[in-house]
Amino acid sequence: MTVQFHPFSINSGKVNMQVDSDLLESAICNQIKEPIFRLYGWSPACISLGRNQDDSFLDREFLKVNNIDVVRRLTGGRALLHDDEITYSYICPVSYLEHGDHIVSSYKEICNILIDKFKLLGIELDFGGSKKINSKLDYCMSISTGADLCFQNKKLIGSAQCRKNNYILQHGSILYDYNKELLEKVFKEKVDSSSITTIKEINPNLSKDDIINTLSSVA
């Protein structure tokens, strides 16, 4: 089956979340049978909060001074700072997936697409083993679940999912690089770099365009 592909574009956080929402609503309204796959970036840098996440940890003045936006996602989970990354979103009917009714299995089924594409780049990814969640951590990439994608036990891609009217929206952050000092100032907690990795760390010769071009062939 063909994939409805939306090529990479860079937008504000508000626009990115609105596009994901609009694509989901359009899929539902038109009962679209084929998957929708989209790639995007963020400008300016932006914090996305999980659907029900408390935002009291944010220092709004610090974010304003540093030109960092804030948006709320349709999906659950904890906050991310979207900056030097590539983000994907994947929308499909629950019935399109072999195990669409099972949340963890559906995560893995969609993530297997990413695993196959990263193999073409010489990067072998697998699913992270769940770590005990520290409820004090607000930063999503500090928490590993069985649906995350890891390189040598370090988290590279964190994903989140929502469901509406028998359709799934899954989107996720692929870290190209990150600013550890900025993350710690935003989230007011130490970032454990031993549990997180980036494309730049894995293979500094791979450009963002290399990743985007390879993922674009999903279509």
Residue frames as a rotation matrix with the C-alpha (Angstrom) as fourth column:
MET 1
0.572 0.820 0.000 0.00
0.820 -0.572 0.000 0.00
0.000 0.000 -1.000 0.00
THR 2
-0.066 -0.589 0.805 1.24
0.494 -0.720 -0.487 3.51
0.867 0.366 0.338 -0.77
VAL 3
-0.119 -0.074 -0.990 2.16
0.951 -0.295 -0.092 5.96
-0.285 -0.953 0.105 1.95
GLN 4
0.746 0.347 0.569 0.97
0.473 -0.877 -0.084 9.55
0.470 0.332 -0.818 1.95
PHE 5
-0.013 -0.903 -0.429 4.30
1.000 -0.016 0.003 11.32
-0.009 -0.429 0.903 2.49
HIS 6
0.964 0.219 0.153 4.77
0.210 -0.975 0.070 14.89
0.164 -0.035 -0.986 3.74
PRO 7
0.264 -0.962 0.065 8.37
0.616 0.117 -0.779 16.00
0.742 0.246 0.624 3.09
PHE 8
-0.154 -0.479 -0.864 10.58
0.983 -0.165 -0.084 17.59
-0.103 -0.862 0.496 5.71
SER 9
0.203 0.174 0.964 9.74
0.303 -0.947 0.107 21.16
0.931 0.270 -0.245 6.68
ILE 10
-0.695 -0.461 -0.552 10.81
0.684 -0.187 -0.705 23.43
0.222 -0.868 0.445 9.51
ASN 11
0.061 0.827 0.560 8.05
0.207 -0.559 0.803 25.20
0.976 0.067 -0.206 11.43
SER 12
-0.439 -0.064 0.896 7.21
-0.782 -0.462 -0.417 26.70
0.441 -0.884 0.153 14.79
GLY 13
-0.995 0.066 0.081 6.07
0.005 0.807 -0.591 24.33
-0.104 -0.587 -0.803 17.50
LYS 14
-0.303 0.947 -0.108 2.51
-0.359 -0.219 -0.907 25.62
-0.883 -0.236 0.406 17.25
VAL 15
0.133 0.318 -0.939 2.40
-0.989 -0.013 -0.145 24.95
-0.058 0.948 0.313 13.51
ASN 16
-0.716 -0.482 -0.505 3.98
-0.536 0.843 -0.044 21.50
0.447 0.240 -0.862 13.86
MET 17
-0.893 0.406 0.195 1.45
0.094 0.590 -0.802 20.34
-0.441 -0.697 -0.565 16.43
GLN 18
-0.042 0.909 -0.414 -1.43
-0.566 -0.363 -0.740 21.85
-0.823 0.203 0.530 14.46
VAL 19
-0.165 -0.080 -0.983 -0.34
-0.957 0.256 0.140 20.06
0.240 0.963 -0.119 11.28
ASP 20
-0.965 -0.188 -0.184 -0.18
-0.135 0.955 -0.264 16.72
0.225 -0.230 -0.947 13.12
SER 21
-0.592 0.804 0.051 -3.63
0.014 0.074 -0.997 17.38
-0.806 -0.590 -0.056 14.58
ASP 22
0.054 0.623 -0.781 -5.07
-0.829 -0.408 -0.383 18.41
-0.557 0.668 0.494 11.20
LEU 23
-0.510 -0.309 -0.803 -3.64
-0.755 0.608 0.245 15.34
0.413 0.731 -0.544 9.47
LEU 24
-0.979 0.196 0.058 -5.16
0.126 0.803 -0.582 13.08
-0.160 -0.563 -0.811 12.12
GLU 25
-0.269 0.938 -0.218 -8.57
-0.185 -0.273 -0.944 14.79
-0.945 -0.214 0.247 11.81
SER 26
-0.049 0.204 -0.978 -8.41
-0.982 -0.190 0.009 14.59
-0.184 0.960 0.209 8.01
ALA 27
-0.854 -0.315 -0.413 -7.56
-0.393 0.912 0.117 10.88
0.340 0.262 -0.903 8.14
ILE 28
-0.787 0.610 0.091 -10.55
0.257 0.458 -0.851 10.27
-0.561 -0.646 -0.517 10.42
CYS 29
-0.104 0.795 -0.598 -12.93
-0.463 -0.571 -0.678 12.46
-0.880 0.206 0.428 8.44
ASN 30
0.132 0.078 -0.988 -11.99
-0.991 0.016 -0.132 10.90
0.006 0.997 0.080 5.10
GLN 31
0.740 0.141 0.657 -11.46
-0.329 0.929 0.171 7.39
-0.586 -0.343 0.734 6.49
ILE 32
0.363 -0.720 -0.591 -8.03
-0.893 -0.088 -0.442 7.26
0.266 0.688 -0.675 4.87
LYS 33
0.996 0.083 -0.010 -6.76
-0.080 0.979 0.190 3.71
0.026 -0.188 0.982 4.56
GLU 34
0.412 -0.910 -0.036 -3.09
0.539 0.276 -0.796 4.33
0.734 0.308 0.605 3.76
PRO 35
0.275 -0.396 -0.876 -0.57
0.903 -0.207 0.376 5.55
-0.330 -0.895 0.301 6.36
ILE 36
0.868 -0.117 0.483 0.54
0.069 -0.935 -0.349 9.18
0.492 0.336 -0.803 6.53
PHE 37
0.344 -0.838 -0.423 4.24
0.923 0.220 0.316 9.81
-0.172 -0.499 0.849 7.19
ARG 38
0.864 -0.017 0.504 5.67
0.111 -0.968 -0.223 13.26
0.492 0.249 -0.834 7.89
LEU 39
0.032 -0.900 -0.435 9.12
0.991 0.085 -0.103 14.63
0.130 -0.428 0.895 8.76
TYR 40
0.697 0.244 0.674 9.73
0.254 -0.963 0.087 18.01
0.670 0.110 -0.734 10.35
GLY 41
-0.448 -0.820 -0.355 12.02
0.777 -0.161 -0.609 20.28
0.442 -0.549 0.709 12.31
TRP 42
0.543 0.644 -0.539 11.47
0.840 -0.428 0.334 23.13
-0.015 -0.634 -0.773 14.75
SER 43
-0.682 -0.704 0.196 12.32
0.678 -0.710 -0.192 26.84
0.275 0.001 0.962 14.68
PRO 44
-0.051 -0.862 0.505 12.64
-0.856 -0.223 -0.467 28.40
0.515 -0.456 -0.726 17.14
ALA 45
-0.846 -0.261 -0.465 13.54
0.028 0.849 -0.528 25.69
0.533 -0.459 -0.711 19.66
CYS 46
-0.058 0.944 0.324 10.43
-0.764 -0.251 0.595 24.49
0.643 -0.213 0.735 21.45
ILE 47
-0.920 -0.056 0.387 9.37
-0.325 0.661 -0.676 22.52
-0.218 -0.748 -0.626 24.49
SER 48
-0.203 0.901 -0.383 6.49
-0.500 0.241 0.832 20.15
0.842 0.361 0.402 23.86
LEU 49
-0.628 0.111 0.770 4.56
-0.746 0.195 -0.637 19.06
-0.221 -0.975 -0.039 26.93
GLY 50
-0.925 0.367 -0.099 2.69
0.337 0.912 0.234 15.79
0.176 0.183 -0.967 27.21
ARG 51
-0.307 0.902 0.304 -1.08
0.263 -0.226 0.938 16.09
0.915 0.368 -0.168 26.94
ASN 52
0.735 0.664 -0.140 -1.67
0.261 -0.086 0.962 15.98
0.626 -0.743 -0.236 30.71
GLN 53
-0.080 -0.887 -0.454 1.76
0.884 0.147 -0.444 17.04
0.461 -0.437 0.773 31.97
ASP 54
0.751 0.202 -0.628 2.06
0.555 -0.709 0.435 19.66
-0.358 -0.676 -0.645 34.71
ASP 55
0.399 -0.604 0.690 4.00
0.619 -0.377 -0.689 22.66
0.676 0.702 0.224 33.39
SER 56
0.996 0.079 0.032 4.83
0.029 -0.665 0.746 24.26
0.080 -0.743 -0.665 36.76
PHE 57
0.420 -0.907 -0.032 8.52
0.658 0.280 0.699 23.29
-0.625 -0.315 0.714 36.41
LEU 58
0.172 -0.347 0.922 8.97
0.915 -0.289 -0.280 25.71
0.364 0.892 0.268 33.49
ASP 59
-0.198 -0.305 -0.932 10.72
0.534 -0.830 0.158 29.03
-0.822 -0.467 0.327 34.01
ARG 60
0.594 0.587 0.551 8.78
0.763 -0.192 -0.617 31.11
-0.256 0.787 -0.562 31.50
GLU 61
0.845 -0.326 -0.424 11.10
-0.319 -0.943 0.089 34.10
-0.429 0.060 -0.901 31.79
PHE 62
-0.174 -0.945 0.278 14.16
-0.269 0.318 0.909 31.94
-0.947 0.083 -0.309 31.06
LEU 63
-0.107 0.207 0.973 12.40
0.781 0.623 -0.047 30.46
-0.616 0.754 -0.228 28.03
LYS 64
0.877 0.480 0.029 11.42
0.411 -0.715 -0.565 33.90
-0.251 0.507 -0.824 26.75
VAL 65
0.520 -0.763 -0.383 14.96
-0.545 -0.642 0.539 35.26
-0.658 -0.072 -0.750 27.10
ASN 66
-0.495 -0.775 0.392 16.34
-0.254 0.561 0.788 32.22
-0.831 0.290 -0.475 25.28
ASN 67
-0.262 0.471 -0.842 13.68
-0.958 -0.234 0.167 32.29
-0.118 0.850 0.513 22.53
ILE 68
-0.994 0.016 -0.108 12.24
0.010 0.998 0.061 28.87
0.109 0.060 -0.992 23.38
ASP 69
-0.303 0.953 -0.007 8.56
-0.763 -0.238 0.601 28.28
0.571 0.187 0.799 22.61
VAL 70
-0.857 0.161 0.489 6.19
-0.239 0.716 -0.656 25.99
-0.456 -0.679 -0.575 24.50
VAL 71
-0.264 0.826 -0.497 3.40
-0.817 0.082 0.571 23.85
0.512 0.557 0.654 23.02
ARG 72
-0.238 0.265 0.934 1.27
-0.644 0.677 -0.356 20.97
-0.727 -0.687 0.010 24.27
ARG 73
-0.903 -0.175 -0.392 1.11
-0.414 0.595 0.689 17.72
0.113 0.784 -0.610 22.33
LEU 74
0.210 0.940 -0.270 -1.90
-0.831 0.317 0.457 15.59
0.515 0.128 0.847 21.53
THR 75
0.268 -0.213 -0.940 0.12
0.124 0.975 -0.185 12.66
0.955 -0.067 0.288 22.86
GLY 76
0.993 0.116 -0.007 0.98
0.010 -0.027 1.000 11.80
0.116 -0.993 -0.028 26.43
GLY 77
0.322 -0.927 -0.194 4.34
0.857 0.372 -0.356 11.41
0.402 -0.051 0.914 28.10
ARG 78
0.416 -0.301 -0.858 6.77
0.611 -0.607 0.508 14.00
-0.674 -0.735 -0.069 29.40
ALA 79
0.826 0.021 -0.563 8.38
-0.223 -0.905 -0.362 17.11
-0.517 0.425 -0.743 28.00
LEU 80
0.268 -0.770 0.578 10.92
0.928 0.368 0.060 17.33
-0.259 0.521 0.813 25.21
LEU 81
0.243 -0.282 -0.928 13.12
-0.220 -0.948 0.230 20.19
-0.945 0.148 -0.292 24.08
HIS 82
0.599 0.043 0.800 12.93
0.715 0.421 -0.558 20.13
-0.361 0.906 0.221 20.29
ASP 83
0.513 -0.523 -0.681 16.00
-0.403 -0.847 0.347 21.77
-0.758 0.097 -0.645 18.84
ASP 84
-0.273 -0.716 -0.643 18.72
-0.948 0.086 0.307 19.91
-0.164 0.693 -0.702 16.95
GLU 85
-0.516 0.227 0.826 16.62
-0.059 0.952 -0.299 16.96
-0.855 -0.203 -0.478 15.84
ILE 86
-0.778 0.467 -0.420 14.41
-0.449 0.053 0.892 15.40
0.439 0.883 0.169 13.20
THR 87
-0.533 0.683 0.499 10.84
-0.457 0.264 -0.850 14.62
-0.712 -0.681 0.171 14.18
TYR 88
-0.922 0.309 -0.232 8.58
-0.054 0.492 0.869 12.08
0.383 0.814 -0.437 12.50
SER 89
-0.376 0.838 0.396 4.85
-0.674 0.046 -0.737 11.52
-0.636 -0.544 0.547 12.68
TYR 90
-0.952 0.105 -0.288 2.95
-0.110 0.761 0.640 8.45
0.286 0.640 -0.713 11.49
ILE 91
-0.368 0.910 0.189 -0.83
-0.753 -0.173 -0.635 8.22
-0.546 -0.376 0.749 11.23
CYS 92
-0.806 0.159 -0.570 -2.82
-0.331 0.678 0.657 5.14
0.491 0.718 -0.494 10.28
PRO 93
0.357 0.930 0.087 -6.04
-0.720 0.214 0.660 3.27
0.595 -0.298 0.746 11.05
VAL 94
0.021 -0.272 0.962 -5.76
-0.860 0.487 0.156 0.84
-0.511 -0.830 -0.224 13.96
SER 95
0.737 0.408 0.539 -6.81
-0.134 0.870 -0.475 -1.89
-0.662 0.278 0.696 11.51
TYR 96
0.747 -0.510 -0.427 -3.83
-0.553 -0.119 -0.825 -1.15
0.370 0.852 -0.371 9.23
LEU 97
-0.289 -0.908 0.303 -1.42
-0.923 0.179 -0.341 -2.64
0.255 -0.378 -0.890 11.77
GLU 98
-0.313 0.107 -0.944 -1.22
-0.068 0.989 0.134 -6.35
0.947 0.106 -0.303 12.50
HIS 99
-0.258 0.178 -0.950 -1.47
0.917 0.355 -0.183 -5.66
0.304 -0.918 -0.255 16.24
GLY 100
-0.498 0.050 0.866 -3.03
0.135 -0.982 0.134 -2.21
0.857 0.184 0.482 16.17
ASP 101
0.575 0.811 0.103 -5.29
-0.023 -0.109 0.994 -2.87
0.818 -0.574 -0.044 19.15
HIS 102
0.653 -0.433 -0.622 -2.30
0.757 0.341 0.557 -3.52
-0.029 -0.834 0.550 21.41
ILE 103
0.979 -0.160 -0.124 -0.53
-0.157 -0.987 0.036 -0.30
-0.128 -0.016 -0.992 22.35
VAL 104
0.235 -0.967 0.102 3.04
-0.435 -0.011 0.900 -1.57
-0.869 -0.256 -0.423 22.90
SER 105
-0.079 -0.236 0.969 2.87
0.631 0.741 0.231 -3.86
-0.772 0.629 0.090 19.88
SER 106
0.766 0.411 0.495 1.64
0.643 -0.454 -0.617 -1.02
-0.029 0.790 -0.612 17.68
TYR 107
0.740 -0.613 -0.276 4.51
-0.463 -0.763 0.451 1.19
-0.487 -0.206 -0.849 18.85
LYS 108
-0.117 -0.871 0.477 6.96
-0.153 0.490 0.858 -1.51
-0.981 0.027 -0.191 17.89
GLU 109
0.241 0.277 0.930 5.29
0.814 0.465 -0.349 -2.19
-0.529 0.841 -0.113 14.54
ILE 110
0.982 0.120 0.144 5.63
0.177 -0.847 -0.502 1.47
0.062 0.518 -0.853 13.56
CYS 111
0.574 -0.819 -0.017 9.13
-0.608 -0.440 0.661 1.76
-0.548 -0.369 -0.751 15.02
ASN 112
0.199 -0.488 0.850 10.26
0.412 0.828 0.380 -1.23
-0.889 0.274 0.366 12.96
ILE 113
0.845 0.098 0.526 9.97
0.524 -0.349 -0.777 1.05
0.107 0.932 -0.346 9.93
LEU 114
0.806 -0.568 0.169 12.60
-0.586 -0.806 0.084 3.31
0.089 -0.166 -0.982 11.52
ILE 115
0.358 -0.678 0.642 14.78
-0.263 0.587 0.766 0.33
-0.896 -0.443 0.031 12.47
ASP 116
0.474 -0.120 0.872 14.83
0.735 0.600 -0.317 -0.82
-0.485 0.791 0.373 8.83
LYS 117
0.901 -0.098 0.423 15.70
0.218 -0.741 -0.636 2.65
0.376 0.665 -0.646 7.54
PHE 118
0.685 -0.677 0.268 18.50
-0.701 -0.514 0.495 3.24
-0.197 -0.527 -0.827 10.03
LYS 119
0.459 -0.514 0.725 20.05
0.269 0.858 0.438 -0.10
-0.847 -0.006 0.532 9.04
LEU 120
0.726 -0.138 0.674 20.61
0.671 -0.072 -0.738 1.45
0.150 0.988 0.040 5.61
LEU 121
0.723 -0.455 0.520 22.70
-0.393 -0.890 -0.231 4.10
0.568 -0.038 -0.822 7.36
GLY 122
-0.149 -0.819 -0.554 24.73
0.090 0.546 -0.833 1.51
0.985 -0.174 -0.007 9.25
ILE 123
-0.663 0.003 0.749 22.97
-0.699 -0.362 -0.617 2.16
0.269 -0.932 0.242 12.55
GLU 124
-0.480 0.457 -0.749 21.52
0.287 0.888 0.358 -0.88
0.829 -0.043 -0.558 14.31
LEU 125
-0.526 0.404 0.748 18.66
-0.774 -0.593 -0.223 0.13
0.353 -0.697 0.624 16.61
ASP 126
-0.548 0.477 -0.687 16.65
0.445 0.862 0.243 -1.97
0.708 -0.172 -0.685 19.00
PHE 127
0.420 0.836 0.354 13.93
0.024 -0.400 0.916 -1.49
0.907 -0.376 -0.188 21.57
GLY 128
-0.481 -0.626 0.614 15.01
-0.548 -0.333 -0.768 -0.16
0.685 -0.706 -0.183 24.92
GLY 129
-0.363 0.321 -0.875 14.42
0.695 0.718 -0.025 -2.17
0.620 -0.617 -0.484 28.02
SER 130
0.571 0.662 0.485 12.14
0.145 -0.663 0.734 -0.40
0.808 -0.349 -0.474 30.46
LYS 131
-0.671 -0.732 -0.117 13.88
0.321 -0.144 -0.936 1.44
0.668 -0.666 0.331 33.27
LYS 132
-0.093 0.608 -0.789 12.29
0.990 -0.026 -0.137 2.26
-0.104 -0.794 -0.599 36.59
ILE 133
0.078 0.210 0.975 10.67
0.519 -0.843 0.140 5.66
0.851 0.495 -0.174 36.10
ASN 134
-0.694 -0.302 -0.654 11.75
0.708 -0.455 -0.540 8.41
-0.134 -0.837 0.530 38.46
SER 135
0.276 0.948 0.159 8.59
0.961 -0.277 -0.019 10.47
0.026 0.158 -0.987 38.92
LYS 136
0.352 -0.198 -0.915 10.68
0.327 -0.890 0.318 13.59
-0.877 -0.411 -0.248 39.48
LEU 137
-0.705 -0.692 0.158 12.05
0.357 -0.153 0.922 13.58
-0.613 0.706 0.355 35.94
ASP 138
0.278 0.809 -0.518 10.24
-0.136 -0.501 -0.855 15.96
-0.951 0.308 -0.029 33.59
TYR 139
-0.130 -0.444 -0.887 12.50
-0.926 -0.266 0.269 15.33
-0.355 0.856 -0.376 30.57
CYS 140
0.772 0.636 -0.025 11.20
-0.594 0.706 -0.385 12.53
-0.227 0.312 0.922 28.35
MET 141
0.511 -0.606 -0.610 14.55
-0.415 0.448 -0.792 11.36
0.753 0.657 -0.022 26.97
SER 142
-0.444 -0.660 0.605 15.74
-0.850 0.098 -0.517 10.58
0.282 -0.744 -0.605 30.52
ILE 143
-0.056 0.547 0.835 13.13
-0.626 0.632 -0.456 7.82
-0.778 -0.548 0.307 30.73
SER 144
-0.751 -0.255 -0.609 13.37
-0.645 0.481 0.594 4.65
0.142 0.839 -0.525 28.69
THR 145
0.166 0.828 0.536 10.41
-0.686 0.487 -0.540 2.41
-0.708 -0.278 0.649 27.88
GLY 146
-0.237 -0.231 0.944 10.07
0.257 0.922 0.290 -0.76
-0.937 0.311 -0.159 25.87
ALA 147
0.652 0.551 0.521 8.76
0.654 -0.061 -0.754 1.28
-0.384 0.832 -0.400 22.91
ASP 148
0.684 -0.487 -0.543 11.81
-0.483 -0.860 0.162 3.55
-0.546 0.152 -0.824 22.60
LEU 149
0.895 -0.445 0.025 14.59
0.291 0.540 -0.790 2.96
0.338 0.714 0.612 20.09
CYS 150
0.738 -0.674 0.041 18.12
-0.326 -0.303 0.895 2.66
-0.591 -0.674 -0.443 21.38
PHE 151
0.632 -0.690 -0.353 21.64
-0.249 0.251 -0.936 2.33
0.734 0.679 -0.013 20.02
GLN 152
-0.313 -0.768 -0.559 23.83
0.281 0.488 -0.827 0.17
0.907 -0.416 0.063 22.24
ASN 153
-0.079 0.458 -0.886 21.41
0.967 0.250 0.043 0.62
0.241 -0.853 -0.462 25.17
LYS 154
-0.767 -0.118 -0.631 21.34
0.314 -0.926 -0.208 4.42
-0.559 -0.358 0.748 24.79
LYS 155
0.211 0.972 0.105 18.09
0.669 -0.065 -0.740 6.12
-0.712 0.227 -0.664 23.84
LEU 156
-0.870 -0.478 0.119 18.11
0.389 -0.517 0.762 7.77
-0.303 0.710 0.636 20.41
ILE 157
-0.687 0.707 0.169 14.42
-0.171 -0.383 0.908 8.01
0.706 0.595 0.384 19.49
GLY 158
-0.856 0.508 -0.096 11.60
0.205 0.163 -0.965 8.68
-0.474 -0.846 -0.244 21.93
SER 159
-0.774 0.625 0.100 8.04
0.050 -0.097 0.994 8.31
0.631 0.775 0.044 20.67
ALA 160
-0.768 0.639 0.046 4.54
-0.162 -0.123 -0.979 9.07
-0.620 -0.759 0.198 21.92
GLN 161
-0.867 0.493 0.075 1.13
0.324 0.443 0.836 8.00
0.379 0.749 -0.544 20.72
CYS 162
-0.603 0.796 0.045 -2.52
-0.470 -0.309 -0.827 8.97
-0.644 -0.520 0.561 20.83
ARG 163
-0.869 0.402 0.288 -5.63
0.495 0.698 0.518 7.30
0.007 0.593 -0.806 19.49
LYS 164
-0.530 0.757 -0.382 -8.88
-0.430 -0.628 -0.648 8.75
-0.731 -0.179 0.659 18.24
ASN 165
0.421 0.860 -0.287 -11.83
-0.713 0.118 -0.691 7.13
-0.561 0.496 0.663 16.46
ASN 166
0.743 -0.154 0.651 -9.81
0.258 0.964 -0.066 4.00
-0.618 0.217 0.756 15.63
TYR 167
0.728 -0.626 0.279 -6.86
0.163 -0.237 -0.958 5.96
0.666 0.743 -0.071 14.24
ILE 168
0.551 -0.663 -0.508 -3.34
0.753 0.132 0.644 6.17
-0.360 -0.737 0.572 15.66
LEU 169
0.782 -0.513 0.353 -1.03
-0.223 -0.761 -0.610 9.17
0.581 0.398 -0.710 15.67
GLN 170
0.683 -0.670 -0.289 2.52
0.638 0.355 0.683 8.33
-0.355 -0.651 0.670 16.68
HIS 171
0.762 -0.534 0.365 5.28
-0.094 -0.650 -0.754 10.92
0.640 0.541 -0.546 16.58
GLY 172
0.772 -0.553 -0.312 8.80
0.579 0.412 0.703 10.91
-0.261 -0.724 0.639 17.88
SER 173
0.822 -0.549 -0.151 12.03
-0.544 -0.836 0.078 12.80
-0.169 0.018 -0.985 18.33
ILE 174
0.730 -0.679 0.078 15.24
0.658 0.667 -0.349 11.62
0.185 0.306 0.934 16.63
LEU 175
0.765 -0.453 -0.458 18.16
0.006 -0.706 0.708 13.34
-0.644 -0.545 -0.537 18.35
TYR 176
0.751 -0.616 0.238 20.76
0.293 -0.012 -0.956 14.66
0.592 0.788 0.171 15.94
ASP 177
-0.531 -0.841 -0.103 22.58
0.463 -0.186 -0.867 16.53
0.710 -0.508 0.488 18.72
TYR 178
0.635 0.767 -0.092 21.67
0.529 -0.345 0.775 18.27
0.563 -0.541 -0.625 21.97
ASN 179
-0.176 -0.605 0.777 22.86
-0.260 -0.733 -0.629 21.01
0.949 -0.313 -0.028 24.28
LYS 180
-0.129 0.094 -0.987 23.31
0.738 0.674 -0.033 19.33
0.662 -0.733 -0.156 27.68
GLU 181
-0.896 -0.274 -0.350 23.80
0.441 -0.638 -0.631 22.61
-0.050 -0.719 0.693 29.54
LEU 182
-0.724 0.684 0.091 20.64
-0.592 -0.684 0.425 24.12
0.353 0.254 0.900 28.08
LEU 183
-0.052 0.713 -0.699 18.62
0.033 0.701 0.713 20.98
0.998 0.014 -0.060 28.85
GLU 184
-0.371 -0.157 -0.916 19.70
0.851 0.339 -0.402 21.05
0.373 -0.928 0.008 32.50
LYS 185
-0.991 0.043 -0.128 18.74
0.010 -0.922 -0.388 24.71
-0.135 -0.386 0.913 32.80
VAL 186
-0.483 0.864 -0.141 15.34
-0.600 -0.210 0.772 24.14
0.637 0.457 0.620 31.21
PHE 187
0.281 0.649 -0.707 14.44
-0.022 0.741 0.671 21.01
0.960 -0.173 0.222 33.20
LYS 188
0.230 -0.236 0.944 16.33
-0.893 -0.436 0.109 21.89
0.386 -0.868 -0.311 36.40
GLU 189
0.781 -0.044 0.623 17.76
-0.292 0.856 0.426 18.39
-0.552 -0.515 0.656 36.63
LYS 190
-0.298 -0.954 -0.036 20.90
-0.600 0.158 0.784 16.55
-0.742 0.255 -0.619 35.63
VAL 191
0.697 0.433 -0.571 20.78
-0.716 0.393 -0.576 14.92
-0.025 0.811 0.585 32.21
ASP 192
0.274 -0.572 0.773 22.34
-0.213 0.748 0.629 11.45
-0.938 -0.337 0.083 32.27
SER 193
0.254 -0.233 -0.939 24.35
-0.950 -0.242 -0.197 11.46
-0.181 0.942 -0.282 29.06
SER 194
-0.792 -0.561 0.239 25.21
-0.525 0.827 0.200 7.79
-0.310 0.033 -0.950 29.62
SER 195
-0.398 0.727 0.559 21.61
0.369 0.685 -0.628 6.86
-0.840 -0.044 -0.541 28.80
ILE 196
0.732 0.612 -0.298 21.12
0.029 -0.466 -0.884 9.13
-0.680 0.639 -0.359 25.76
THR 197
-0.395 -0.856 0.333 22.85
0.551 0.069 0.832 9.18
-0.735 0.512 0.444 22.40
THR 198
0.398 0.451 -0.799 22.65
-0.352 -0.729 -0.587 11.22
-0.847 0.514 -0.131 19.20
ILE 199
0.946 -0.071 0.316 23.26
0.319 0.384 -0.867 10.73
-0.060 0.921 0.386 15.50
LYS 200
0.667 -0.720 0.192 26.28
-0.526 -0.638 -0.562 13.02
0.527 0.274 -0.804 15.79
GLU 201
0.166 -0.585 0.794 27.73
-0.888 0.261 0.379 10.83
-0.429 -0.768 -0.476 18.52
ILE 202
0.569 0.130 0.812 27.06
0.046 0.981 -0.189 7.59
-0.821 0.145 0.552 16.65
ASN 203
0.003 -0.544 0.839 28.41
0.966 0.217 0.137 8.80
-0.257 0.810 0.527 13.29
PRO 204
0.029 -0.025 -0.999 29.51
0.220 -0.975 0.031 12.44
-0.975 -0.221 -0.022 13.01
ASN 205
-0.908 -0.412 -0.071 29.81
0.006 -0.183 0.983 12.03
-0.418 0.893 0.168 9.24
LEU 206
-0.401 0.851 0.340 26.06
0.906 0.313 0.285 11.59
0.136 0.422 -0.896 8.84
SER 207
-0.980 0.130 0.152 24.27
-0.131 -0.991 0.006 14.85
0.151 -0.014 0.988 8.07
LYS 208
-0.416 0.907 0.061 20.65
-0.249 -0.049 -0.967 15.68
-0.875 -0.417 0.246 8.78
ASP 209
0.077 0.427 -0.901 20.04
-0.978 -0.143 -0.151 15.51
-0.193 0.893 0.407 5.05
ASP 210
-0.756 -0.386 -0.528 21.38
-0.483 0.874 0.051 11.93
0.442 0.294 -0.848 5.03
ILE 211
-0.877 0.466 0.116 18.82
0.172 0.531 -0.830 10.97
-0.449 -0.708 -0.546 7.69
ILE 212
-0.138 0.878 -0.458 15.98
-0.481 -0.464 -0.744 12.86
-0.866 0.118 0.486 6.03
ASN 213
-0.185 0.027 -0.982 16.68
-0.978 0.090 0.187 11.42
0.094 0.996 0.010 2.59
THR 214
-0.922 -0.190 -0.337 16.78
-0.172 0.982 -0.083 7.88
0.347 -0.018 -0.938 3.93
LEU 215
-0.702 0.712 -0.005 13.60
0.236 0.226 -0.945 8.24
-0.672 -0.665 -0.326 5.96
SER 216
-0.252 0.621 -0.742 11.86
-0.750 -0.610 -0.255 9.93
-0.611 0.492 0.620 3.03
SER 217
-0.688 -0.072 -0.722 12.05
-0.621 0.573 0.535 6.67
0.375 0.817 -0.439 1.10
VAL 218
-0.756 0.560 0.339 9.35
0.051 0.566 -0.823 5.29
-0.652 -0.605 -0.456 3.41
ALA 219
0.155 0.847 -0.509 7.05
-0.561 -0.349 -0.751 6.68
-0.813 0.402 0.421 0.74
